[in-house]
Amino acid sequence: MTNIPAISGLRPRLAKLTRAWRSWLEPTNLLLLGCSLIYGLIGEPVDALILLIFVGVIAGLDALQQNRSQRALAELARLSAPRAHVRRDGVVIEVPAEEVRVGDALRLEEGDRIAADASLSEAVGLWLDESLLTGESLPVARQQPGERILAGSLVASGRGWAEVTGVQGATELGRLGSSLASVEPPLTRLQRHTRRLSSRLTIWALGLCASLAVLQGGLSGDWPRALLAALALALAVLPNEIPVVLALFLALGALRLARIGVLARTPSAVESLGSATVLAVDKTGTLTQNRMAVQNLLTWPARQLWQAGMPLAEPFHPLLEWAVLASRGDPVDAMELALQRLAQAHLQGSDHLHPEWPLEKDYPLQSNLLVYSQLWRDGQGNWQLAAKGAPEAIASLCHLEADSRQELLAAADSLASQGLRVLAVATGVQGVQLHGGQSAASRGEPPADVHDYLFEPVGLVGLADPLRADVPEAIAIARRAGVRVVMITGDGPVTARSIADQAGLPDGPVLSGADLEGMAPERLNELVARVSVFARVMPQQKLQLVRALQAAGEVVAMTGDGVNDAPALKAADIGVAMGKRGTAVARESADLVLLNDTFMELVRALGLGRRVAVNLNRALGYTLAIHIPIAVLGLLPLVLNNQPLILLPVHIALLHLVIDPACTVVFEALPATADQMRQPPRPPEAPLLGKPLWRRALLQGGLLSLAALLLVFWGAGQVSLQRMLVFSLLLLAGGGLVWLNGDRRRPITTVGALIGLQLWLLLLVSPGLGSWLGLAPLAPGAMAMVGLAAAASLLLAAGLGPITGRAW
């Protein structure tokens, strides 16, 4: 294992060399190398050397852009690195997975991805998914102290502690040498579209160039010149910038998302955001602050009411005592933490707290019974049973008569109408009896089914989780942008409707999890189009809702945080996991991670996704527009007899140095437009380059082509003058298109527009450079003609309107 650091350190250098080698193999560079070879063969070594220099410069720029993208992705990988909770010197701390040490006490919680090999110290209902290592699809139980726990396993359920025995390369996972970071993600929709477009243009261009080269060579007999003209045309036609622009936009878009607190785990998430039509979100922690506090206690059947701020009198102590006994001893749930805080504040030192009681058995939540129960053994050796859960579930567990059930649920609805989450609390009938009156303890072993016990209700607990202050504004922004917000919660319908009203969701019916059971898919597909609030939804039912929304034609962004949310996150068009309270499996299944768990971050991410899509289309439209006159000029020598090359390969290479920076820097940095979030989402089936974008790009490119042809015929008979005229036009007008299609209020637009002007001025003041490039000096009249042609074409293009970036 001593060579692992050396190998891991070598991989980035090899990847960097691979990217640099790929830059040299880009189609544009290969064509330039071919032109350089022909120049050498026909006895023009200076031109060949110039082209080789330009190939090096362009390859360097490509490599620089790719390295910039890789650095952005590396920063995102650092942000998304897994973390672990360990106990050191008696203090539990959170550390990055790579900082876990041998000897640490590692905490195991449901949903955690285990960061190191360890030896189990204690466990409660611990089941591990070891499929990453063993291929076994079913979780396995790990209960006995000393059992080996392997890094990479997922805690499917339960909890525990383990002592770390191996980290990083010394783990079984490290010895396998598998690295998720080295796996290249699949191509995104945009990448597939751009590759298809580039492939088609390449085949078309090479076919056309080969045909014209054969025709021109056969007619003229000057095969080297015909081949050089064909290669120059291919250089002009091939949009080599498109894949580079796309990769950079997605990488930098993901980095911009990270800066607003949203981690994009894959580039496809950036492009998908612009198409989202529905945000399906959890209430707790996303729309609310996840800062639960007990607001009301209602004893039963005495119906005495306590409100926060009042002294906690003795009649309320048993209700709070049983609620705490029905909670985990080391709670992570916000409701259980709120109960514990209230008990510590008011029951500390009394005989109503029992930290010394051993736990005999716990009965977890079930899909058909939303109740959590725990069986304890008190100081006298007797069993004590406590349960808490949904009021209707507790009423069923207690087998209340119809009238008593109705009264309990009406009291719960009264609390829920205030926007409170309501829990009912019950205890086992005196002596923890079974149905039939038999004492449960007399059987020796606790029953396997909680339904075997006799329960009686002791009261209701109302918990307040305040709405986040920015949620109504965020929902209003989303609705103006044509995006529906759907709230999914485990709360009861009354609480859910109250919170929905506070948040600004539209009026309408509330659909509950019980309603979803057995509902025909066609009926559900119809209902989800007009229902915005879903209550008492179990995690596994979220997948049902996602599929129904998608069947209704929606593009769904779905939030989740638990292990059971993973299938819904995976099925959603955009899975969104919570960064703070989300489990590792939820984060691994998601496309986005909200680092601060706030809904406003998700809405801002929608806006940024639309900004990336709009600016990308601006850049692609500009690329097409500026390629058209270059292609038209490259076509002339192949269709007109005795017409020499107007633009030499070296000129086209120099123009590439203008096009790439203008696209990737200027357009990527443009801010969102004012009306961007007041327009409907981008249809998912929308083409990469829609008809409006093609039309504007063709019109702008056509106007520049007409101006270029005018200058060619104006300077007829002097090839070097023709070259200088059209080259000057393309430099000036290319910068003008950046100014026209960009945001003219932004300094970076001005900088991008001035790149061409600066190069032109450099040619004017450096006659030797112009001569080296085969360009004649310009007389004042010729300068005026260039300026007039550029101004006229840009004014006409401005009259037709800029490329707005909306391709749909």
N, C-alpha and C positions, 0 to 999 in steps of 0.2 A: 504493500500500500504506500510505500514511500514515494512512488512516482506520480501519485494522483495530483498533488499541487502543480508539478511540472507540466502534466498533461493539460490540466484545467487552465494553466497560464498560457499554454501554447495555442489553445483553441481560438481565442480572440485574434491572435496575430495571423493564424491561418485564414480565419474568416475575412480579415481585412485584406490580405493578399488576394483571396478569391474575388472579393468585390472589385479590387483594382484591376485584376485580369479581365473580369467581365466587362468593365468599362471600356477596355481596348477592343472588345469583341462586339460592341454595339454596332448596328447596321451602318450608321453614319460614319463611324470611324473606319470600318472595313472599306466603305466606298472611297473615303479619302485616301486610305492606304493604296487602293487600286489606282486612283488617279495619280498618286505620287509615283507609283511604279511605271505607269505609262509615260509620265513626264521624263522619268529617267531613261526609258527606252528610246524616246524620240530626241534625246540630247538636250534637255532643259533641266539640268541639275538644280539650279537655283529655285525654280518653281517646285521641284520635288522636295527640296529641303524645307521650303516654306510650309508645304502641306504637312510634312512630318511634324514640324513644330506645332501647327494648329491641331493635329491629332493629339499630341501630348497635352496641349492646353485643354481641349475639350474633354479628353479622358480624365484629366485631373479635376475639372469642374464636376463631371459626373460622379467621380469617386468622392469628392467633397460633399456633394448633395446626399449621396447614399450614406456617408459616414454621419452626416447631420441627422438623417432619418434614424440610423442605428443608435445614435446617442439618445435621441428622443425615446426610442423604444426601450433602451437600457434604463433610462430614468423611470419609465413606467414600470418596468420589471422590478426595480428597486422598491417602488412604492407598493407593489402588490406582493412583495415577499411575505411568506407566511410568518406568523408570530406564535409564541407559546407562552403559557403561564407557568412559572416555576416558583418554588419556595426556597429562598436562600436566607439563612440566618433567621428563620422564623417569619420572614416577610414574603408575601406573594407579590411577584412583579411580572410584568409583561416584557418579553425580550424577543428580538428577531430569532427565527429558528436557528440561524447559524451561530448565535451566541449562547445556545444551550450548552451546559458543561456536564461532564461526567460527574455524578454525585448529586446533581440537582434533583429535587423532588418535583416531578412533572405532573401538573394537574390535567386530568382527562375529563372533558365535558362533552356532552352530546353535540355532534357536528364538528368536533375538532379533528384536524389532520395531525397525527402524532409526529412530532418533530425529531424524535431520536429513539434508538433502541433502549428499552428499559425493563426493569423487573417490577412486577406489580406488587404494591404495598397494601392497598385496600381497594375494594370495589363494591358498588351497589348497583346491581342489575346491569353490569357492563357487558355489552356486545360489540364486537369489532368487525368491521368490513375489511378483510385482508386481501381483497381481490386484486389490488395493484401488484401484490407480491406473489400470491398463490394462484390467482385465476379463479378461485372459489367464489361463486356469486353470492352465496348465502352468508350472513354474519355468523360469527362464532362467539360463544360465551367465554369470557375471561373473568373468573371469580376468585381463584385461589391465590393467596399471597405467594410470590416467587415465580408466578407464571411469566413467560417472556412476552414482552410487547414490542412489536416491530415498527420502526419508522416507516411512514407512508400509509399505515393503517388508518382507517376512519372510525371514529367512535359513533356507531350507529344508534346506540341508546345507553342510558345509564351514566355513571360517573365513577371517578376513582382517582388514586394517586399512584405514581410509580417512580422508582429510583432510576435515573438515567445511567445506562451502562455503556453506551456507544453513541458517537455523534458523527455527522457528516460522512466522510469517506470510510469510517470504521463501522458503519451500520450495514445491515444486510442489503438495504436499498442502495447504499453507496457502492457496495461490492458488485452489485449487478451492473453498475455503470450507467443506469438509465437517467436521462436528463430531459425533463419536459421542456426546458428552455431551448434545447437544440432541435426540437421538432418544429418544422416550418408549418405555419398555419395554412389552411386551404385558401385558394384564391377567393377574393371577395367578388360580389356582383359587379362592381365597377371595374375591378381588375380584369374580370373575364370579358366585360364589354370592350375595354380599351385594347386588350390583347386581340380580340376578334377584329376590332376596327383597324388596328395597326397591321395585323396579318393580311387583311383584305387589301388595304392600301399598298402594302409591300408587294403582294403578288401582282396587283394591278399595275403598279409603277414599274416593277422589274419586267413584266411582260411587255408593257408599252415601250419601255426603253430598249429592250432587246429587239423588238420589231423595227423600231425606228432606226436603231443602229445598223441593222442588217440592210434596211432600205437605203439609208444615206450612204453607207459604206459601199454598197453595190453600185449606186449611181455615181458616186464621186471617185471611188477607188482609193480614197484616203481613209483606210480602216482605223489607224490610231486616232485620228481626229474624230471620226464618227463614234468610236468607243468612248473617247473622252467626253464628247457631248452627251452621250447616253448616260454615263456615270454622273455627270453634272446634273442632268435632269432628275435622275434617281435621288440624288442628294437634295434637290429642291422639293421633290414630291413627298419623300418619306417624313412623316411627323414623328421624328425620333423623340421629341420632347414629351409626348403624351404619357408614356409609362413613368418617366422620371417625375413629371409634375404630379401624377396621381399618387405615387408612393410617398412623395414628400408631403403632399397635402394631408393624406391620411395620418402619417406619423406625427406631423406638427399639430394636426387637429386633435389627436389623442393627447398630446402634451398640453394643449390649451385646456382640454377638459380636466386634466389632472390639476391644473392651477385653480380651477373653480371648485375643486373637491369631488370630481367625478373621475374614476379610474376606468379607462377603456381597456379591457383585457385583450380585445382583438380589433384590428383596423375596421372590420366589417361593421362594428358597433357605431363608428363615427358616421359612416355613410347611411346606415339604417335610421339614424335619429331623424333625418329630414323627412322620412316617410311615415313616422308614427302617427296613428290616428286615435289611439286609445291609450291612456295611462291607467292601468289597473294597479291600485296602490293599497297597501295595508293602512289601517287607521293608526294603530298604536306605534308611536315612534317615528312615523313618516308624516302623517298629518298632525299628530299630537306630539307633545314634548317628551313622552315616555318618562315622565316624572310623576308617577302615581303617588297620591296621598289619600288617606282615608278621610272622607268628607262626612259620612253619616254611618251610624250604627243604629239598627232597629231590632230590639229584642223581640222574641216570639215565644209564646203567644201574647206576652204582656204589651207589646207594641210601644215600648218606651223609645224615644228618639234622642240620639246624641248627635250634635253637630260639631264640626271642628272649631276649636276655640273655647269650647265649654270644658269645665272640669269633668274628668271621666269618673263618674260615680260608680259605686259597687255593683249596681244592677247590670252594668255593661261589661264588667270584668270577665264573667264566664263566656260571654259571646266572643270577646277578643281572645280569651284563653284557648277556646276550641278552634278558632280560626288559625292561630299560630300552630296548634298541634296538627292541623291539616295542611301544614306547609313544610317544605324541606328545611332541615336544620341549617344548611348553607345555601340560602336561596339566591338565585340569579334572576328569577322572574320579578318584574317591576311590581306586581301586585303583592307578592309575598314579601318583598323588601319593604313595602309601605306598611304592611301589617306588623312586620318585625320592628320597624322604627317606632310605631305607635305603642307597641307593647313595651319596648325598652324605655320609652319616655314615661309610661304611666303604671306599668306593672313590675318594674324592677324592684327586687327586694320583697315582693309579695309571694304568696303561695300559689299564684296563678301561672308562673313560669316554671318549666320543668326541663332544664337543659340536661339533667342527669338521667332522665328516663331513657332506657334503651328502646330502639325501634324494633318491633317484631316483624312487621310486614308492611309494605306499601302497595296500594292499588292505583296504578296510573290511569290517566284519562283513556277513555275508549271512544271510538267514533259514534257509538250508540248510547254513550253515557258520559256526559261532560262533567265528571266528578273526579276529584283526586282525594283519596282516603289513606289514612295511616293508622296502623294499630300499634299501640305503645304498651309497655309494662311499667306500672307505677311503682312507687317505693314499697308498697305492700305486696307486690307480686301479682297484682290484678291487671287485667287487660283494660285499656282505655282506647276508644275508637272515635276518631274525628274525621269529618268529611267537609269539603267545600266545593262549590261548582255553580253551574248555571241554575237559576232558581227553578226552572221547569224540571231539570234533571234531579235536583234535590227533592222536589215535590214527588217525583216518581219513585225515587229511592226510599222515601219515607212512607209510600203508599197512603198518601193523604186522601181523605174523603173529598168528594167533588167540591163541596162548599169551602172546606178548609184550603184546598188547593187553589181555588179561585181567589180567596182572600190573600193568600201568600203571594200569588202572581200579580194581583192588583197592587199590592204594596210595593213589589219590585218594580212594576211599571211606573209607579209614581216617582220613585227615585230615578229610574232610567230616563224619564221625560226631562230631567234636569241635565242630561248629558253625562250621567254617572255610569260607570261600569258596575254592575250589581252582581255580587256573589251571595249565595245562600250558604249557611253553615249548619251542619247537623252533627249529632253525636249518637253513639250507640245507646240503645235503650239500657237502662240501669243494669249493670252486670254484663254488658255486651252479649245480648241474647240473640239467638238464632230464631228463625221462624218456627213457631211451635212452642216457644218459651224456653227451650234448652239453652243453658249457658254455653257460649262458644268455647270458653276455656276448658270445659269438661271434655272436649274432643281431643285435647292435647296439642294438635296442630291447627294453625289458623286456616279457615276455609280459603279455597282458591278463588272463589267468586264473591265479590263484595255484596252481591244481591242476597247472599245467604243471611246477612245480618239484619237486625231490626234497627231502624234509625228513627230519630225524631228531630225536627228542626229547632234550632236555638236562636235564629235571627238572620238578618240581612246586613251586608256590608256594602256601602256605596263608596266607590273610589273615583276620584276626579283625576283626569289626565288632560291638562289644559291644551287647547288647540294652539299650534304654533302661530305666532302673530302674523307671519308672512304667508300663511296658507291661503286665506281668501284672495289675496292679491295674485298669488301664483296660479290658483285655479282660474281666476278671471283672465290672466294672460293666456293660459292654455286654451280656454274656450274661445277667446278671440282669434287664436291661431288655428281654429278648426279642429282641436284635439279634445276628445271627450275624456273626462276624468271619472273613473269608476272606483268606488270605495268598497273594499272587501275586508270584513272584520269578523272576529269571533264573538263580538258583543251581541246582545239581543237586539231585535228590530227597533224597539223604542229608543234605546241608547244610540244606535247607529243613525236613525233618522234625525235625532237631535243634533248630533255632531255634524251630519251632512248639511243640515240647515245652517249651522254656524259657519261652516266652511264655504258655503256658497254653491253647493251642488244643486242641480235643478230638482224641482219637486217631482214626485213620482212614487210608485210603489216600492216596497222593500221586499226582496226575494231572500228567503232564508235557506240554510243548508238542508233543512228538512224538505223544503219544496223541491230542491234539486234532485233528491233521491227518487229514482224511478221515473223522472220526467223524460218524455220522449225528446230526442235530440232536435227534431224539427221545431217542437214547441219552445225549447230553450233557445235555439237560434233566433226565434222570433222575439222572445222576451228580452234578451240581452241588448237588443237594439234600442230599447227604451227604458231599461232599468239601470240606475246609476249606483244603487246601494244594495250590497249583498251582506246579510247578517248571519251569525251563527254558522259560518262557513268553516269546515274542517280543512286542514292543509291539502289533503288529497283531492278535495273538490275544486281547488284552484285550477288544476289541470283541465277539469271538465269545463270551467268557465273560459279558460284561454282558448280551448279548441272551439267552443261555441262562438266566441267573438271572432276568431279567424274564419270560421265557416260563414259568418255574416259579412265577410269582406273587410274586416278591420286589420290594421297592422298594430300589434299589441306590444306595448312595453309593460312588463310585469315586475312588481317588486316582491321580494320575499327575504326571509332571514333564517328559516329553519331547515333541518334536514329534509322534512317532508315537502318543503317548497321546491326542492331541486327539480323534480320532473316538470313542474309548471314553468320554472325559469328556463329550462332547457327547451321546452316546447314553444315558448313565447318568441316572437320575432326579435325582441330585445329583452333579455333577462337582466334584471337590476337587483343586485344584492346589497344588503346593508353592511357597511364597513366596520361599524363599531359593535353592533349586537348580532351581526350575521354570523352563521356558522361557516366553517371552512368549506363544507360541501356546497353550501348555497353560493359562496363566492366563486368556487370552481365551476359551477354550472352557469354562472351569469356572464353576460357580455359587458356589463357595467357594474361598478361598485361605487355606491355613494359613501364617500369617506366619512362624512359627518351625519349621515342618515337623515338628511333634510329634503323635503319635497321641492323646495325652491331650487335646490341644486339640479334636480332632474329637469325642471322646467327650463332652467338656464342652459342645460345641456341640449335640450331640444333646439333652442335658439342658436347655439353654437354649431350644432349639426347642420342646421339650415344655412348658416353662414358659410360653412365649409363647402356645402353643395353649390351654393350660389357662386362663390369665388372660384371654385374649381371650373364651373361652366364658363365663367368669364375668361379664365386662363386658357381653356381649351378653345373657346371661340376666337380669342386673340391669336392663338397658334395657327388655327386654320386660316384666318384672314391674312396673316403675314406670309403664309406659305403660298398663297395663290399667285401673287405677282412673281415670286421667285420661280414657281413652276411654269408660268406663262413665258417668262424670259428664257428659261431652260429649254422650252419646247421650240423656240424660233429656229435655232440652227438645224433642227431635225426636220422641219417642214418647209423651210425656205432655202433654196439653193444659194450657195456662196455666202450664206449668212454666218459669220464667225460667232463663236461663243460670246455672249454679252456678259454673263456672270461666270467667272471661272470658279472651279472648286474652292480655291482659296477665299474668294469673296463669300461664297455660301457658308464656308466654315466660320468666317468672321461674323456673319449675320447670326449664326447659331449662338455666338457668344453674347449677342444682344437679346435674342429671344429667350434663352433659358433664364437668365437673371430676372428679366422683366416678368415672366410668368411666375416663377417660383418664389420670388421675394415680394414683388409689388402686389400681385393679386392675392397671394396667401395672407398678406398682412392687412388687407382691407377690412374695416369693421363692418358689422351688420348694418343693413339699411334700416331706415326708420319704420318701414311697413313690413319688414320681414316676418314678424310674428302677428301680422294681421292678414295673412294669406293662408290658403288651405295647404295641407301637407303635400309633399311631392308624391304622386302615385308610385307605388312600388314597381309597376310595370313600365314606368316612363323610360324612354331610351336615354342613353348616355348623352347624346347630342340630339335634342328635339328639333322640330321644324323651325320654330322661331329663332333658335340659335344658329342653325344652318343658314337660314335666310339672311340674318344680319351679317354673319361672317362672310358669306358669299358676296353680299353687296359691298361691304367694306373692302374685301380683297379684290373685287371686280373694279372698283373705283381706282384703287392703287395700280391695278394692272393697266387700265386705260391711261393713267398718267405716265406710267413707265413706258408704254408703247409710244406715246406722244414724244417723250424725250428721246427714245431710240431713233425715231424717224427724223426728229429735229437735228440730231447729231449724226445723221447718215454720212458714211464715207470716212469717219474717224472713229475707229473701234475703241481706242483708249478713251476718247471723249465720251462715247456712248456708255462705256462702262462706268466712268466717273459720274455721269449724270444719273443713271439709274441706281448706282450704289448710294449716291448721296440722297436720292429720293427715298430709298428704302430705310436708310438710317434715320432721316428726319421724320418721315411718315410713320415708321415703326414706333418711334418714341411718341409721336402724336396719337397713335392708336392706344398706347398705354394711358395717356392723359385722357383720351376720350372715353375709354371703357372703364377706367378706374374711378376712384373717389378723389375729385380734384381739390377737396379741402384738406387732404392728408399730405404731409410733407413727403412721405415715401412714394406717392404717385408722381410728384414732381421729380424726385431723384431718378425714378425709373424712366420717366420721359426724357430726362436730360442725358441718359447714357448714349443714345444715338447722336444727339447734338454734339456732345463732347468728342465722340469719335470722328465726326465730320470735321469739326474745327481742327482736330489733330492732323487730319489729312491735308487741310488747307494750309496749315503753317509748317508742314513737313513735306516738301516736294519730294525729297528722297524716299520717304515711306510710300508715297503715292506711286512713284516710278517703280519701286520694288514690287508693288502690287499690280502693276500694269494699268495705272490710272493716270489720266492726263490732268494737268492743272486746269482749274476753272477760271475763265475770264469773268469780269463783273457781270456781263450780260448772261452768261451761262449760270452763274450763281442765282441771278434774279429769276431765270427760267425755272431752276430747280425749286426755289422758294415758292414761286407762283404755282407750280404743279402740285407741290406738297400741300400748300394752303388750300387750293381749290378742291383737291380730293378729300382733305380732312373736313372742310366746311360742308361739302356735300354729304359725307358720312355722318357728320354731326346732325345734319338736317334729317337724316333717316333714323337717327336715334342710336344710342350705344348698345352694346351687348350687355343686357341687364343681369345675366346669370340665371334667369328662370328658363329652364329648358322644358317646361311642361305647361 
